[in-house]
Amino acid sequence: MPNNLTIVISICSVLAAWVAVIIAMCSHRTTKKSLLIAEEHAKGRCPLLVPYLIKSSFMTTDDKSKRIYVFSVSLTNRSDLDNSIVNIQLLVKYHKPSQPEASLVLPHNINLKNLLTNEPNKVLQEPFKIHAHDSIVGELLFECDSTLLDAIIIDSYNIVFIDSNGLTCQLQPIMVTEIIHEER
């Protein structure tokens, strides 16, 4: 009889061990799924702005002393949190013959909107808020003295958006067309 009791206890112990293994595997699987959900949720809370260029152009003032750059852009906030843009700059990379590349940083200037004679889109004024999973469309205006642009070769333009978290996103217009005086 003591032998049978030992065998029954051994079988019960093995069954209990297998039940514990199955419960541990189910618990592991549930924990893994919970971790994936938490990581997805954390990704959505990270700031993520996506810029899109609609149109890019420039014009010179009537006295030819200034060049005004006009960029129509769209910014999309793909994050689960609101974000805002605190600074916008146009980075103009250029070089002169037989000299190294240099950069010119132009700040966004909302005061230039009165130079546009056609009805512009909303001119964006920093700082501005972009709600979670929302987009904003508007125009950016930059001014450069024409004498700075004489005798240089422009290599690229780069619009830099700086958000409230200090993160940057960039947009690189490939072609900037000139608006002739009659088109204004």
TORBA-238072 format. One record per atom (N, C-alpha, C, O, CB): x, y negated, z negated. Coordinates in steps of 0.2 Angstrom, whole numbers, padded with zeros to 4 digits, always signed. Atoms other than C-alpha are relative to their C-alpha. Last residue first. Glycine has a CB too. Layout:
N
XYZ/...
//
This chain:
184
+0002+0002+0007/+0010-0443+0295/-0006-0003+0001/-0009-0006-0004/+0006-0004-0003/+0004-0005+0003/+0011-0434+0312/-0002-0002-0007/-0007+0001-0009/+0005+0006+0000/+0007+0000-0002/+0016-0450+0321/-0004+0005-0003/-0010+0005-0003/+0000+0001+0008/+0004+0005+0003/+0032-0452+0310/-0008+0000+0003/-0012-0002-0001/+0003-0007+0002/-0002+0006-0004/+0039-0435+0314/-0005-0005-0002/-0011-0004-0004/-0001+0001+0008/+0006+0003-0002/+0038-0422+0301/+0001-0006+0003/+0004-0011+0000/-0005-0001-0007/+0000+0007+0000/+0054-0412+0301/-0007-0002+0002/-0010+0000+0007/+0005-0003+0004/+0002+0004-0006/+0053-0393+0298/-0001-0008-0002/-0003-0010-0007/-0006+0003+0003/+0004+0006+0003/+0061-0384+0283/+0000-0004+0007/+0005-0007+0009/+0004-0004-0005/+0000+0005-0005/+0066-0366+0288/-0004-0006-0003/-0009-0005-0005/-0003+0002+0007/-0005-0002-0006/+0072-0352+0277/+0000-0006+0005/+0006-0008+0007/-0002+0006+0003/+0002+0001-0007/+0064-0358+0261/+0005+0001+0005/+0011-0001+0005/-0003-0008+0000/-0004+0003-0005/+0071-0350+0246/-0003-0001+0007/-0004+0004+0011/+0006+0005+0001/+0003+0000-0007/+0060-0348+0231/+0005-0003+0005/+0007-0008+0004/-0007-0003+0000/-0002+0004-0006/+0067-0345+0214/-0004+0002+0006/-0006+0007+0007/+0008+0001+0000/+0002-0004-0006/+0061-0339+0197/+0002-0005+0005/+0001-0011+0005/-0007+0002+0000/+0001+0003-0007/+0069-0345+0181/-0003+0005+0005/-0001+0011+0005/+0007-0003+0002/-0001-0005-0005/+0067-0340+0162/-0001-0004+0007/-0005-0009+0007/-0005+0006+0000/-0007+0001-0003/+0068-0353+0149/+0002+0004+0005/+0008+0004+0008/+0005+0001-0006/-0005-0005+0003/+0053-0346+0140/+0007-0001+0002/+0011+0002-0001/-0002+0007+0002/-0001+0002+0007/+0043-0362+0145/+0004+0005-0004/+0006+0003-0010/-0007+0000-0003/+0006-0001+0004/+0046-0358+0163/+0001-0002-0007/+0007-0003-0009/-0003+0007+0001/-0002-0002+0006/+0060-0365+0175/-0006+0000-0005/-0010-0005-0005/+0005-0005-0003/+0005+0001+0005/+0056-0365+0193/+0002+0002-0006/+0004+0008-0007/-0007+0004+0002/-0001-0004+0007/+0070-0366+0205/-0005-0003-0004/-0006-0009-0006/+0007-0002-0003/+0005+0003+0005/+0067-0371+0224/+0001+0004-0007/+0000+0010-0007/-0007+0000+0002/+0003-0004+0005/+0082-0366+0234/-0004-0003-0005/-0001-0008-0008/+0006+0004-0003/+0004+0004+0004/+0088-0374+0251/-0003+0006-0005/-0004+0011-0003/-0006-0003+0003/+0006-0003+0002/+0102-0367+0261/-0004-0005-0005/-0001-0009-0008/+0001+0007-0004/-0001-0008+0000/+0118-0370+0271/-0007+0003-0002/-0009+0007+0001/+0005+0002-0004/+0004-0003+0005/+0115-0389+0275/+0000+0008+0001/-0001+0010+0006/-0007-0003-0001/+0003-0005-0003/+0130-0396+0285/-0004+0004-0006/-0001+0006-0010/+0005+0005+0004/-0001-0006+0004/+0136-0413+0279/-0004+0005+0004/-0008+0004+0008/-0003+0000-0007/-0006-0004-0001/+0140-0428+0289/+0001+0006-0004/+0006+0008-0006/+0006-0005-0001/-0004+0002-0006/+0126-0439+0283/+0006+0004-0001/+0009+0005-0006/+0001-0007+0000/+0001-0006-0005/+0115-0430+0269/+0004-0002+0007/+0004+0003+0011/-0007+0000+0002/-0003-0006+0002/+0121-0441+0255/+0000+0006+0005/+0004+0010+0005/-0004+0002-0007/-0008+0001-0001/+0118-0457+0265/+0003+0006-0003/+0009+0008-0001/+0002-0006-0004/-0003-0002-0007/+0100-0451+0267/+0007-0001+0001/+0010+0003+0005/-0004-0004+0006/-0003+0006-0003/+0096-0453+0248/+0003+0003+0007/+0007+0007+0007/+0005-0003-0004/-0007+0000-0001/+0086-0438+0243/+0002-0006+0004/-0001-0007+0009/+0003+0007+0003/-0002+0005-0003/+0068-0436+0236/+0008+0000+0000/+0011+0001-0005/-0002-0007-0003/-0007+0002+0002/+0059-0421+0231/+0002-0005+0005/+0001-0006+0011/+0004+0007+0001/-0003+0005-0004/+0040-0417+0232/+0007-0002-0003/+0008-0002-0009/-0004-0007-0001/-0006+0002+0003/+0032-0401+0227/+0003-0005+0004/+0003-0005+0010/+0004+0006-0002/-0006+0002-0004/+0014-0397+0233/+0006-0003-0005/+0004-0005-0010/-0002-0006+0005/-0001+0008+0000/+0001-0387+0225/+0006-0001+0004/+0009+0003+0007/+0000-0002-0007/-0002+0003-0006/-0007-0370+0222/+0001-0007+0000/-0003-0011-0003/-0005+0002+0006/+0000+0007-0001/-0009-0361+0205/+0003-0002+0007/+0008+0001+0009/+0003-0004-0006/-0005+0004-0004/-0012-0343+0202/-0002-0007+0000/-0007-0009-0001/-0001+0003+0008/+0003+0005-0004/-0020-0332+0188/+0006-0003+0005/+0012-0002+0004/-0003-0006-0004/+0003-0003-0006/-0016-0316+0180/-0004-0005+0004/-0009-0004+0007/-0005+0006-0002/-0002-0007-0001/-0013-0325+0163/-0004+0003+0006/-0010+0002+0007/-0002+0005-0006/+0004-0005+0004/-0016-0344+0165/+0002+0007+0002/+0005+0009+0007/-0007+0000+0000/+0003-0005-0004/-0003-0355+0173/-0003+0006-0004/+0001+0009-0008/+0005+0003+0005/+0002-0007+0003/+0000-0371+0163/-0002+0005+0006/-0006+0002+0010/-0005+0000-0005/+0006-0002-0002/+0009-0387+0170/-0001+0008-0002/+0004+0012-0002/-0002-0001+0007/+0001-0008+0000/+0024-0396+0164/-0008+0001+0001/-0012-0003+0000/+0001+0002-0008/-0003-0004+0006/+0027-0403+0176/-0001-0004-0006/+0000-0010-0006/+0007+0003+0002/-0004+0004+0005/+0016-0411+0189/+0002+0004-0006/-0003+0006-0010/-0005-0006-0002/-0001-0002+0007/+0010-0402+0204/+0004-0004-0004/+0009-0007-0002/+0004+0007+0001/-0007+0000+0001/+0004-0412+0219/+0001+0003-0008/-0002+0000-0012/+0003-0007+0001/-0001+0003+0006/-0014-0406+0223/+0008+0000-0001/+0011+0005+0000/-0003+0004-0006/+0002-0004+0005/-0014-0403+0241/+0001-0003-0007/+0004-0009-0007/+0003+0007+0001/-0004-0006+0002/-0011-0418+0252/-0004+0005-0005/-0009+0003-0007/+0007-0002-0004/+0003-0002+0007/-0023-0429+0261/+0004+0006-0002/+0003+0011+0001/-0007+0001+0001/+0006-0005-0001/-0012-0437+0275/-0002+0002-0007/+0001+0001-0012/+0002+0007+0004/+0006+0004-0002/-0002-0453+0271/-0006+0005+0002/-0012+0003+0001/+0001-0003+0007/+0003-0005-0004/+0011-0445+0260/-0007-0003+0002/-0011-0005-0002/-0002+0007-0003/-0003+0000-0007/+0021-0459+0253/-0003+0004+0005/-0002+0004+0011/+0008+0002-0001/+0003+0006-0004/+0009-0461+0238/+0004-0001+0007/+0001-0005+0011/+0001-0006-0004/+0006-0002-0004/+0014-0443+0233/-0003-0006+0003/-0007-0005+0008/-0005+0002-0006/-0001+0001-0007/+0032-0449+0229/-0007+0002+0004/-0007+0001+0010/+0005+0005+0002/+0002+0007-0002/+0028-0452+0211/+0001-0001+0007/-0001-0007+0010/+0005-0005-0004/+0007+0000-0002/+0027-0433+0208/-0002-0007+0002/-0007-0008+0005/-0004+0001-0006/+0002+0007+0002/+0046-0432+0208/-0007-0001+0003/-0009-0002+0009/+0005-0005+0004/+0007+0001-0002/+0053-0414+0207/-0002-0007-0002/-0001-0009-0008/-0005+0006-0002/+0005-0002+0004/+0072-0415+0203/-0007-0002+0004/-0007-0006+0008/+0000-0005-0006/+0005+0005+0000/+0085-0414+0216/-0006+0002-0004/-0008+0007-0004/-0002-0001+0008/+0006-0002+0004/+0101-0404+0213/-0005-0006+0000/-0003-0011-0002/+0002+0002-0007/+0003+0006+0002/+0115-0405+0226/-0007+0002-0003/-0011+0006+0000/-0001-0005+0006/+0007+0000+0001/+0127-0391+0228/-0003-0007-0002/+0001-0011-0005/-0002+0005-0005/+0002+0004+0005/+0144-0389+0236/-0008+0000-0001/-0011+0003+0004/+0003-0007+0000/+0008+0001+0001/+0152-0377+0247/-0001-0004-0006/+0003-0003-0011/-0003+0007+0000/+0004-0005+0003/+0171-0379+0250/-0007-0002-0001/-0009-0007+0000/+0003+0002-0007/+0001+0001+0007/+0178-0391+0263/-0004+0005-0003/-0008+0008+0000/-0003-0007-0002/-0006-0002+0004/+0185-0389+0280/+0000-0002-0007/+0005-0004-0010/+0005-0004+0004/-0005-0004-0003/+0169-0396+0288/+0007+0000-0004/+0009-0005-0006/+0001-0004+0007/-0002+0004-0005/+0157-0402+0275/+0006+0004+0003/+0009+0008+0001/+0003-0007-0003/-0007+0001+0000/+0147-0390+0265/+0002-0005+0005/-0002-0007+0010/+0003+0007+0002/-0002+0002-0006/+0129-0388+0259/+0008+0000+0000/+0011+0002-0005/-0002-0008+0001/-0006-0002-0001/+0118-0380+0246/+0003-0003+0007/+0000-0002+0012/+0001+0008-0001/-0003+0001-0007/+0103-0390+0242/+0007+0002+0000/+0011-0001-0003/-0002-0007+0003/-0007-0001+0000/+0095-0385+0225/+0002+0001+0007/+0000+0005+0011/+0002+0007-0004/-0002-0003-0007/+0077-0391+0223/+0008+0000+0000/+0011-0006-0001/-0003-0005+0006/-0006+0003-0003/+0072-0392+0205/+0001+0002+0007/-0001+0008+0008/+0006+0000-0004/+0000-0002-0007/+0056-0389+0195/+0006-0004+0003/+0006-0010+0003/-0007-0001+0004/-0005+0004-0004/+0055-0390+0176/+0000+0003+0007/+0000+0009+0008/+0007+0000-0003/-0002+0006+0004/+0042-0385+0162/+0005-0005+0005/+0006-0011+0004/+0004+0001-0006/-0006+0002-0003/+0032-0372+0171/+0002-0007-0003/-0002-0011-0003/-0001-0001+0008/+0000+0007-0003/+0019-0364+0160/+0007-0002+0003/+0012+0001+0001/-0002-0005-0006/-0006+0003-0001/+0014-0347+0155/+0000-0007+0002/-0005-0009+0004/+0005+0005+0004/+0000+0006-0004/-0002-0338+0149/+0008-0002+0000/+0012+0000-0004/-0004-0006-0004/+0000+0006+0004/+0000-0320+0143/+0001-0006+0005/+0003-0006+0010/+0006+0000-0005/+0006+0000+0004/-0005-0304+0152/+0000-0006-0005/-0005-0007-0008/+0000+0006-0005/-0001-0002+0007/+0009-0307+0165/-0007+0000-0004/-0012-0003-0001/+0004-0005-0004/+0002-0007+0000/+0007-0308+0184/+0000+0003-0008/-0001+0009-0009/+0004+0005+0004/-0002-0002+0006/+0007-0327+0184/-0003+0007-0001/-0009+0008-0002/-0002-0004-0006/+0004-0005+0003/+0006-0332+0202/+0003+0002-0006/+0009+0004-0007/-0001+0006+0005/-0004-0003+0005/+0014-0348+0209/-0005+0005-0003/-0011+0002-0005/+0003-0005-0005/+0005-0003+0004/+0008-0355+0226/+0005+0004-0005/+0010+0007-0004/-0004+0005+0004/-0002-0007+0003/+0019-0367+0236/-0006+0003-0004/-0011-0001-0006/+0006-0001-0005/+0007-0002+0002/+0017-0382+0248/+0002+0007-0003/+0004+0012+0001/-0005+0000+0005/+0000-0007+0000/+0035-0390+0249/-0007+0002-0003/-0009+0000-0008/+0005+0004-0004/+0007-0002+0002/+0037-0408+0254/+0000+0008+0001/+0001+0011+0006/-0005-0003+0004/+0002-0007-0001/+0055-0415+0255/-0007+0002-0003/-0008+0000-0008/+0006+0005-0003/+0005-0002+0004/+0057-0434+0257/-0002+0008+0002/-0004+0009+0007/-0007-0004-0001/+0003-0005-0003/+0073-0441+0265/-0005+0004-0005/-0003+0005-0011/+0005+0006+0003/+0002-0006+0004/+0077-0458+0260/-0003+0005+0004/-0006+0004+0010/-0005-0002-0005/-0004-0001+0006/+0085-0473+0268/-0001+0006-0004/+0004+0008-0008/-0001-0006-0004/-0005-0006-0001/+0077-0471+0286/+0005+0000-0006/+0011+0003-0005/+0004-0001+0006/-0006+0003-0001/+0068-0488+0284/+0006+0005+0000/+0012+0003+0000/+0001-0005-0006/+0000+0004-0006/+0052-0479+0288/+0006-0004+0001/+0008-0005+0006/-0006-0006-0001/+0004+0006+0001/+0055-0465+0276/+0001-0005+0006/+0005-0004+0010/+0003-0004-0007/-0004+0006+0002/+0062-0449+0282/-0005-0006-0001/-0010-0007+0003/+0005-0001+0005/+0001+0006-0005/+0051-0433+0283/+0005-0006-0003/+0007-0006-0009/-0007-0003-0001/-0003+0006+0003/+0053-0416+0276/-0001-0005+0005/-0003-0004+0011/+0008+0001-0001/-0001+0005-0005/+0044-0399+0278/+0004-0006-0003/+0004-0006-0009/-0006-0003+0004/-0006+0004+0002/+0040-0383+0270/+0002-0005+0005/+0002-0003+0011/+0006+0005-0002/-0003+0004-0005/+0024-0373+0270/+0006-0004-0002/+0006-0006-0008/-0006-0005+0003/+0005+0001-0005/+0016-0359+0260/+0002-0004+0006/+0001-0002+0012/-0007-0003-0003/+0000+0006-0004/+0030-0353+0250/-0005+0000+0005/-0006+0005+0009/+0007-0001+0003/+0001-0001-0007/+0026-0340+0237/+0000-0007+0004/-0003-0011+0001/-0007+0004+0001/+0001+0005-0004/+0032-0339+0219/-0001+0002+0007/+0002+0007+0009/+0006-0005+0000/-0002-0002-0006/+0030-0324+0207/-0002-0006+0005/-0008-0008+0006/-0004+0006+0003/+0003+0005-0005/+0030-0328+0189/+0002+0002+0007/+0008+0004+0008/+0002-0007-0002/-0002-0001-0007/+0033-0314+0177/-0004-0004+0004/-0010-0004+0005/-0002+0008+0001/+0001+0005-0005/+0034-0317+0158/+0002+0002+0007/+0007+0005+0008/+0003-0007-0002/-0006+0004-0002/+0034-0301+0148/-0002-0005+0005/-0006-0004+0009/+0005+0005+0003/-0001+0006+0005/+0017-0297+0139/+0007-0003+0002/+0008-0009+0000/+0000+0003-0007/+0005+0005-0001/+0012-0285+0153/+0001-0006-0004/-0002-0011-0002/-0007+0003-0001/-0002+0003-0006/+0028-0275+0151/-0005-0006+0002/-0003-0011+0005/+0000+0006+0006/-0006+0005+0001/+0024-0273+0133/+0002-0003+0006/+0004-0009+0006/+0006+0004-0004/+0003+0006+0003/+0007-0265+0137/+0005-0005-0001/+0004-0011+0000/-0004+0002-0007/+0004+0003-0005/+0015-0253+0149/-0003-0007-0003/-0003-0012+0000/-0006+0004+0003/-0005+0003-0005/+0028-0248+0136/-0004-0004+0005/-0002-0010+0007/+0004+0005+0003/-0003+0005+0003/+0014-0245+0123/+0005-0004+0004/+0005-0010+0004/+0003+0002-0007/+0005+0005+0000/+0004-0234+0135/+0003-0007-0003/+0002-0012-0001/-0006+0002-0004/+0000+0002-0007/+0020-0224+0139/-0005-0006+0000/-0004-0011+0003/-0003+0005+0005/-0006+0004-0001/+0023-0222+0120/+0000-0003+0007/+0001-0009+0008/+0006+0004+0000/+0001+0006+0004/+0005-0216+0117/+0006-0005+0001/+0005-0011+0002/+0000+0001-0008/+0005+0004-0004/+0007-0203+0131/-0001-0007-0004/-0002-0012+0000/-0007+0003+0000/-0003+0002-0006/+0023-0197+0123/-0005-0004+0004/-0003-0010+0007/+0002+0006+0004/-0004+0006+0001/+0015-0197+0106/+0004-0002+0006/+0004-0008+0007/+0006+0003-0005/+0004+0006+0002/+0001-0186+0112/+0004-0006-0001/+0003-0012+0001/-0005+0001-0006/+0004+0002-0006/+0012-0174+0121/-0004-0006-0001/-0003-0011+0003/-0004+0006+0003/-0005+0003-0004/+0023-0172+0105/-0003-0003+0007/-0001-0009+0009/+0005+0005+0002/-0002+0006+0003/+0008-0169+0094/+0005-0004+0005/+0005-0010+0005/+0002+0001-0007/+0006+0005-0001/+0001-0156+0106/+0002-0007-0003/+0000-0012+0001/-0006+0003-0003/+0000+0002-0007/+0018-0148+0106/-0005-0004+0002/-0004-0009+0006/+0000+0007+0004/-0006+0005-0002/+0019-0149+0087/+0001-0002+0007/+0002-0007+0009/+0007+0004-0003/+0002+0006+0003/+0001-0141+0085/+0006-0005+0001/+0005-0011+0003/-0001+0000-0007/+0005+0003-0004/+0006-0127+0096/-0002-0007-0002/-0002-0011+0002/-0006+0005+0001/-0003+0002-0007/+0022-0124+0087/-0005-0003+0004/-0003-0008+0007/+0004+0007+0003/-0004+0007+0001/+0013-0125+0070/+0003-0002+0006/+0004-0008+0007/+0005+0002-0006/+0005+0006+0000/+0000-0112+0077/+0004-0007-0001/+0002-0012+0001/-0005+0001-0006/+0003+0002-0007/+0014-0101+0082/-0005-0005+0000/-0005-0010+0004/-0003+0007+0003/-0005+0003-0003/+0022-0102+0064/-0002-0002+0007/+0000-0007+0010/+0006+0005+0000/+0000+0007+0003/+0005-0098+0056/+0006-0004+0004/+0005-0010+0005/+0001+0000-0008/+0006+0004-0003/+0003-0083+0067/+0000-0007-0002/-0001-0011+0002/-0006+0004-0002/-0002+0001-0007/+0021-0077+0062/-0006-0004+0004/-0004-0008+0007/+0001+0007+0004/-0005+0005-0001/+0017-0080+0044/+0002-0001+0007/+0003-0007+0009/+0006+0003-0004/+0003+0006+0002/+0001-0070+0045/+0005-0006+0001/+0003-0011+0003/-0004+0000-0007/+0004+0002-0006/+0009-0056+0054/-0003-0007-0001/-0003-0011+0003/-0005+0006+0001/-0005+0001-0006/+0023-0055+0040/-0004-0003+0006/-0002-0007+0009/+0004+0006+0001/-0003+0006+0002/+0009-0056+0026/+0005-0002+0006/+0005-0008+0007/+0004+0000-0007/+0005+0005-0001/+0000-0042+0034/+0003-0007-0001/+0001-0012+0002/-0006+0002-0005/+0001+0001-0008/+0016-0032+0036/-0006-0005+0001/-0005-0009+0006/-0002+0007+0003/-0005+0004-0002/+0020-0035+0017/+0000-0001+0008/+0001-0006+0010/+0007+0004-0001/+0001+0007+0002/+0003-0030+0012/+0006-0004+0003/+0005-0010+0005/+0000+0000-0008/+0005+0003-0004/+0004-0014+0022/-0001-0007-0002/-0002-0011+0003/-0007+0004-0001/-0002+0000-0007/+0020-0009+0014/-0005-0004+0004/-0003-0008+0008/+0002+0007+0003/-0005+0006+0000/+0014-0013-0004/+0003-0001+0007/+0004-0006+0009/+0005+0001-0005/+0004+0006+0000/+0000+0000+0000/+0004-0006+0000/+0003-0011+0004/-0005+0000-0006/
//
